[in-house]
């Protein structure tokens, strides 16, 4: 599992994109003349183009340009800094909601620019984009120009709830997802025409196989953008990392984690001898003597079908809820492990202990 170090973050962002291709990569930073970004009521017939005009305007002109840059930098230092495409997700969050704690809103800025070129009814529709929320949705199908989606429960790996019908602002519209039936779509969805039970998928997102949803589940933390824009404590200032390293060297990590974690909790980790990453329920921390924990590390109990129990190293467990205190505590432990390396008593390359039903203990 990846953890937060600035060095590691920067390396990771050079790696190939995670499983599940993004539906559209927002390329809005090129300067475009004002006249090319004007919209009218007629542009409601080509909403993907209208969204592009809006996004280009607010991301290339003051004060939006500097506000967006600040949001990108803040998210990169926060809990989502290890997400490969965090800059693009920062843009989509900005286009929907602006900057946390700032009364200035990009949609209002664009509407001021348009003035009376658009009607009050069109302004009302565009303001509904401010109510967009990020979520996971199972793609049930495409009918004509509409996507049919159902809420996806990440922790339980299943769809639940009523279908919704959405238009799509992705280039190519809903038809782009014609071959993605059964996949899970992560992205922002807003109300559009409530009287028609019609919603609006905001255009940038990722359509993933169900087994890959864990790779981007942390992005649901953008439901709390102010928290996501806070730096993790060891990166709060230039001295923070050095100070934390000194504290980490003296810390009794077993007691520290035991006092902060709440069990059970859903997490992504490797399971079984194959080492495939899956979503599991972490039951508890394995009790051990302090010296044993120093030599072998800290482990969690994870039930695995067909085996009595699997003990997974704490640095390999990533809670799904990135807003939780569990996530922050384990991220800090993972950062410590990144700094000092693996426990000295672990077999080379091992990270998990499997207790089989026949009583045999194996390292993997």
C-alpha positions as CSV (number, residue, x, y, z in Angstrom):
1,X,0.0,0.0,0.0
2,X,1.2,3.5,-0.7
3,X,1.9,5.9,2.1
4,X,2.6,9.6,2.4
5,X,6.1,10.8,1.8
6,X,6.8,13.7,-0.4
7,X,9.5,11.8,-2.2
8,X,7.3,8.8,-2.7
9,X,4.4,10.9,-3.8
10,X,6.4,12.5,-6.5
11,X,7.8,9.1,-7.7
12,X,4.3,7.6,-7.8
13,X,2.9,10.4,-9.9
14,X,5.4,9.3,-12.6
15,X,3.9,5.8,-12.6
16,X,1.2,4.6,-15.0
17,X,-2.3,5.4,-14.2
18,X,-4.1,3.1,-11.8
19,X,-6.7,0.6,-13.1
20,X,-9.8,2.2,-14.6
21,X,-9.3,4.9,-17.2
22,X,-10.5,8.4,-16.5
23,X,-13.4,9.4,-18.7
24,X,-11.9,12.8,-19.7
25,X,-8.6,14.5,-18.9
26,X,-9.4,18.2,-18.3
27,X,-7.1,20.3,-20.4
28,X,-8.3,23.8,-19.5
29,X,-5.1,25.7,-18.8
30,X,-4.6,27.1,-22.3
31,X,-5.4,30.9,-22.6
32,X,-8.4,31.5,-24.8
33,X,-9.9,34.8,-25.9
34,X,-13.0,35.9,-24.0
35,X,-15.2,35.9,-27.1
36,X,-14.5,32.2,-27.5
37,X,-15.8,31.4,-24.0
38,X,-19.1,33.2,-24.3
39,X,-22.2,30.9,-23.9
40,X,-25.9,31.5,-24.7
41,X,-29.0,29.5,-24.0
42,X,-28.4,27.6,-27.2
43,X,-25.3,26.0,-25.6
44,X,-27.6,24.0,-23.4
45,X,-27.9,21.7,-26.4
46,X,-24.1,21.0,-26.1
47,X,-23.5,20.9,-22.4
48,X,-20.1,19.3,-22.7
49,X,-18.9,22.3,-24.7
50,X,-20.5,24.7,-22.3
51,X,-18.8,23.0,-19.4
52,X,-15.5,23.3,-21.2
53,X,-16.0,27.0,-21.8
54,X,-16.9,27.6,-18.2
55,X,-13.9,25.5,-16.9
56,X,-11.5,27.3,-19.2
57,X,-12.7,30.7,-18.2
58,X,-12.4,30.2,-14.4
59,X,-9.1,28.3,-14.5
60,X,-7.2,30.7,-16.7
61,X,-8.3,34.1,-15.4
62,X,-7.8,35.8,-12.0
63,X,-8.8,35.2,-9.3
64,X,-9.8,31.6,-10.3
65,X,-6.4,30.7,-11.7
66,X,-4.5,31.4,-8.5
67,X,-7.3,29.9,-6.3
68,X,-7.2,26.7,-8.3
69,X,-3.4,26.5,-8.0
70,X,-3.7,26.9,-4.3
71,X,-6.3,24.1,-4.0
72,X,-4.1,21.8,-6.1
73,X,-1.1,22.5,-3.8
74,X,-3.2,22.0,-0.6
75,X,-4.6,18.6,-1.8
76,X,-1.2,17.4,-2.8
77,X,0.1,17.9,0.8
78,X,-3.0,16.4,2.3
79,X,-4.5,12.9,2.7
80,X,-5.1,12.5,-1.1
81,X,-1.5,13.5,-2.1
82,X,-0.7,9.9,-3.2
83,X,-3.5,9.8,-5.8
84,X,-2.0,9.8,-9.2
85,X,-4.6,12.1,-10.8
86,X,-5.2,14.4,-7.8
87,X,-4.6,17.5,-9.9
88,X,-7.5,16.6,-12.2
89,X,-9.7,15.8,-9.3
90,X,-8.8,19.1,-7.7
91,X,-10.0,20.8,-10.8
92,X,-13.3,19.0,-10.8
93,X,-13.8,19.8,-7.1
94,X,-13.0,23.4,-7.9
95,X,-15.4,23.7,-10.8
96,X,-18.2,22.4,-8.6
97,X,-17.5,24.0,-5.3
98,X,-14.7,26.5,-5.5
99,X,-12.1,26.6,-2.7
100,X,-13.0,25.5,0.9
101,X,-13.8,28.4,3.2
102,X,-13.9,30.9,0.3
103,X,-17.1,32.8,-0.5
104,X,-16.0,33.4,-4.1
105,X,-17.5,30.8,-6.4
106,X,-16.3,30.0,-9.9
107,X,-19.8,29.4,-11.3
108,X,-21.0,32.8,-10.0
109,X,-17.8,34.4,-11.6
110,X,-18.7,32.8,-15.0
111,X,-22.3,33.9,-14.8
112,X,-21.2,37.5,-14.1
113,X,-19.0,37.3,-17.2
114,X,-22.0,36.0,-19.3
115,X,-24.3,38.7,-17.9
116,X,-27.6,38.9,-19.8
117,X,-26.3,36.7,-22.6
118,X,-28.1,33.8,-20.8
119,X,-31.5,33.7,-19.3
120,X,-32.4,33.4,-15.7
121,X,-33.6,29.9,-16.3
122,X,-30.2,28.9,-17.7
123,X,-28.4,30.5,-14.8
124,X,-30.7,28.5,-12.5
125,X,-29.7,25.2,-14.2
126,X,-25.9,26.0,-14.2
127,X,-26.1,26.9,-10.5
128,X,-27.3,23.3,-9.8
129,X,-23.7,22.2,-10.6
130,X,-22.8,23.7,-7.2
131,X,-24.8,20.9,-5.6
132,X,-22.7,18.1,-7.2
133,X,-21.3,15.4,-4.9
134,X,-18.7,12.9,-5.6
135,X,-19.8,9.3,-5.4
136,X,-19.5,5.8,-6.8
137,X,-22.1,4.4,-9.1
138,X,-22.7,1.1,-10.8
139,X,-23.3,1.7,-14.6
140,X,-26.5,-0.2,-15.3
141,X,-26.7,0.9,-18.9
142,X,-27.0,3.6,-21.5
143,X,-30.4,4.4,-23.0
144,X,-30.3,7.0,-25.8
145,X,-28.4,10.0,-24.4
146,X,-28.8,9.0,-20.7
147,X,-26.7,7.0,-18.3
148,X,-28.5,4.8,-15.8
149,X,-26.6,4.6,-12.5
150,X,-27.1,2.9,-9.1
151,X,-25.3,3.8,-5.9
152,X,-22.3,1.6,-5.2
153,X,-21.5,0.7,-1.6
154,X,-17.7,0.6,-1.5
155,X,-17.4,-1.1,1.8
156,X,-19.7,-4.0,0.8
157,X,-18.7,-4.1,-2.9
158,X,-22.3,-4.1,-4.1
159,X,-24.9,-1.8,-5.7
160,X,-27.8,-0.7,-3.6
161,X,-30.7,1.7,-3.9
162,X,-32.7,3.2,-6.7
163,X,-31.4,3.9,-10.2
164,X,-31.0,7.4,-11.3
165,X,-31.0,8.8,-14.9
166,X,-28.2,11.3,-15.8
167,X,-27.0,13.3,-18.7
168,X,-23.2,13.3,-19.1
169,X,-20.8,16.2,-19.6
170,X,-18.0,13.9,-20.7
171,X,-16.8,14.5,-24.3
172,X,-19.0,12.1,-26.2
173,X,-21.8,12.2,-23.7
174,X,-23.4,9.2,-22.2
175,X,-22.6,7.1,-25.3
176,X,-18.9,7.0,-24.1
177,X,-20.0,4.5,-21.5
178,X,-22.0,2.2,-23.8
179,X,-19.5,-0.7,-23.3
180,X,-19.0,0.0,-19.6
181,X,-22.2,-1.7,-18.3
182,X,-21.5,-3.3,-14.9
183,X,-18.4,-1.2,-14.1
184,X,-18.3,1.3,-11.3
185,X,-18.1,5.0,-12.1
186,X,-16.5,7.4,-9.7
187,X,-17.4,11.1,-10.3
188,X,-19.4,14.1,-9.4
189,X,-23.2,14.0,-10.0
190,X,-25.5,17.0,-9.5
191,X,-29.2,17.6,-9.8
192,X,-30.3,18.9,-13.2
193,X,-34.0,18.8,-13.8
194,X,-35.6,17.4,-10.6
195,X,-39.1,17.6,-12.2
196,X,-37.9,15.0,-14.7
197,X,-35.9,13.0,-12.1
198,X,-32.8,13.9,-14.2
199,X,-29.3,14.3,-12.9
200,X,-26.0,15.5,-14.4
201,X,-22.7,13.6,-14.4
202,X,-20.1,16.4,-14.4
203,X,-17.8,14.8,-17.0
204,X,-14.5,13.9,-15.3
205,X,-14.5,10.5,-13.7
206,X,-13.1,6.9,-13.7
207,X,-15.0,3.8,-14.9
208,X,-13.4,0.8,-13.1
209,X,-13.8,-2.9,-12.7
210,X,-15.4,-3.7,-9.4
211,X,-12.2,-5.3,-8.1
212,X,-10.4,-2.0,-8.7
213,X,-12.7,0.4,-6.8
214,X,-10.4,0.4,-3.7
215,X,-7.7,2.2,-5.8
216,X,-9.7,5.3,-5.9
217,X,-12.0,4.9,-2.9
218,X,-10.0,7.6,-0.9
219,X,-11.3,10.2,-3.4
220,X,-14.6,10.0,-1.7
221,X,-12.9,12.1,1.0
222,X,-13.6,15.1,-1.3
223,X,-17.0,15.1,0.3
224,X,-15.1,17.0,3.0
225,X,-12.9,19.2,0.9
226,X,-11.7,21.4,3.8
227,X,-10.3,18.3,5.6
228,X,-8.7,17.0,2.5
229,X,-7.0,20.4,2.0
230,X,-5.3,20.2,5.4
231,X,-1.7,19.0,5.3
232,X,-1.0,15.7,7.0
233,X,0.7,16.7,10.3
234,X,4.2,15.6,9.3
235,X,4.1,17.9,6.3
236,X,2.5,20.9,8.0
237,X,5.7,23.0,8.0
238,X,9.2,22.7,6.8
239,X,10.3,21.4,10.2
240,X,7.4,19.0,10.7
241,X,8.9,16.0,9.1
242,X,12.2,16.2,11.1
243,X,10.3,16.7,14.3
244,X,8.0,13.7,13.6
245,X,11.0,11.5,12.8
246,X,12.5,12.2,16.2
247,X,9.2,11.5,17.9
248,X,8.7,8.3,15.9
249,X,12.0,6.9,17.0
250,X,11.0,7.0,20.7
251,X,7.3,6.0,20.2
252,X,5.8,2.7,21.5
253,X,3.9,2.1,18.3
254,X,1.9,-0.9,19.5
255,X,0.4,1.1,22.4
256,X,0.0,4.3,20.3
257,X,-2.0,2.5,17.6
258,X,-4.0,0.5,20.1
259,X,-5.1,3.7,21.8
260,X,-6.2,5.4,18.5
261,X,-7.8,2.7,16.3
262,X,-11.4,1.7,16.4
263,X,-12.4,-1.8,15.3
264,X,-13.7,-3.3,13.2
265,X,-13.1,-1.1,10.1
266,X,-13.2,-1.7,6.3
267,X,-9.8,-1.5,4.6
268,X,-7.9,-2.5,1.5
269,X,-5.1,-4.9,1.9
270,X,-3.4,-8.0,0.4
271,X,-5.1,-11.3,1.2
272,X,-4.3,-14.9,0.7
273,X,-1.1,-16.5,-0.6
274,X,-1.6,-14.8,-4.0
275,X,-1.3,-11.4,-2.4
276,X,-4.3,-9.9,-4.3
277,X,-5.6,-6.7,-2.9
278,X,-9.2,-6.8,-1.6
279,X,-11.6,-5.0,0.7
280,X,-11.8,-6.7,4.1
281,X,-13.0,-6.0,7.6
282,X,-10.1,-5.6,10.0
283,X,-11.1,-7.3,13.3
284,X,-8.4,-6.1,15.7
285,X,-4.8,-5.6,16.5
286,X,-2.7,-8.6,17.4
287,X,-1.5,-8.5,21.0
288,X,2.2,-9.1,21.5
289,X,5.2,-8.2,23.7
290,X,6.8,-4.9,22.9
291,X,10.1,-6.5,21.9
292,X,8.3,-8.9,19.6
293,X,6.5,-5.9,17.9
294,X,9.9,-4.2,17.5
295,X,11.3,-7.3,15.8
296,X,8.4,-8.4,13.7
297,X,6.2,-5.3,13.4
298,X,2.5,-4.8,14.2
299,X,-0.2,-6.9,12.7
300,X,-4.0,-7.0,12.3
301,X,-6.4,-9.9,12.3
302,X,-8.1,-10.3,8.9
303,X,-10.4,-13.2,8.3
304,X,-9.8,-14.9,4.9
305,X,-12.2,-17.5,3.4
306,X,-10.8,-21.0,3.6
307,X,-8.2,-20.1,6.2
308,X,-8.4,-19.8,10.0
309,X,-6.8,-16.3,10.0
310,X,-4.4,-14.0,8.3
311,X,-2.2,-11.5,10.1
312,X,-1.4,-8.5,7.9
313,X,1.3,-6.0,8.6
314,X,-0.1,-2.6,9.7
315,X,1.7,-0.7,7.0
316,X,-0.2,-2.7,4.4
317,X,-3.6,-1.9,5.7
318,X,-5.3,1.2,4.2
319,X,-8.7,2.2,5.8
320,X,-11.3,3.0,3.1
321,X,-12.5,6.1,5.0
322,X,-9.8,8.6,4.4
323,X,-11.6,11.1,6.7
324,X,-11.2,8.8,9.7
325,X,-8.8,8.9,12.6
326,X,-8.0,5.3,11.7
327,X,-6.7,6.4,8.3
328,X,-4.5,9.2,9.7
329,X,-3.0,7.0,12.4
330,X,-2.1,4.2,10.0
331,X,-0.8,6.7,7.5
332,X,1.6,8.0,10.1
333,X,2.8,4.5,11.0
334,X,3.2,3.8,7.3
335,X,5.3,7.0,6.9
336,X,7.5,5.8,9.8
337,X,8.0,2.5,8.2
338,X,8.8,4.2,4.9
339,X,11.5,6.2,6.8
340,X,13.1,3.3,8.8
341,X,12.4,0.3,6.7
342,X,10.9,-3.1,7.6
343,X,11.1,-4.6,11.1
344,X,14.5,-6.3,11.6
345,X,13.1,-9.7,12.4
346,X,10.9,-10.2,9.3
347,X,11.9,-12.7,6.7
348,X,13.0,-10.9,3.5
349,X,10.1,-9.9,1.4
350,X,7.5,-11.1,3.9
351,X,4.5,-8.9,4.9
352,X,1.8,-11.3,6.1
353,X,1.4,-14.3,8.3
354,X,-1.2,-16.9,7.3
355,X,-2.5,-19.3,10.0
356,X,-4.1,-22.2,8.1
357,X,-6.9,-24.4,9.4
358,X,-4.4,-27.3,9.8
359,X,-2.4,-25.2,12.2
360,X,0.5,-24.5,9.9
361,X,2.0,-21.0,10.0
362,X,3.4,-19.5,6.8
363,X,5.0,-16.1,5.9
364,X,4.1,-14.4,2.6
